[in-house]
């Protein structure tokens, strides 16, 4: 039997149909979405808070354009929700 997983790629909005207790595992990008999944009945051991996978060059481009001092309030917090990957 092949396990069925859910990967949520939206930072804040979610839909109840994304979460089901019988799914093998659910990957979520933020603590807020993790909380919604738990409220929908997904067990904690079936949840992983993983952020959003993006290629490093994409994020480096954004940082170069904005510069460290040009970031708006809250962007540093959101930056930690991205996970670098070479497979995307």
Number of C-alpha atoms within 10 A of each C-alpha: 3 5 8 10 15 15 15 22 16 14 16 13 10 16 12 10 7 13 22 18 14 13 14 15 21 25 20 24 22 22 16 14 21 22 14 18 25 17 12 16 12 21 15 13 9 16 18 16 14 17 22 21 16 15 14 14 12 10 15 11 11 10 15 10 10 12 10 10 7 11 11 9 8 8 10 11 9 12 13 11 17 18 15 16 12 9 7 8
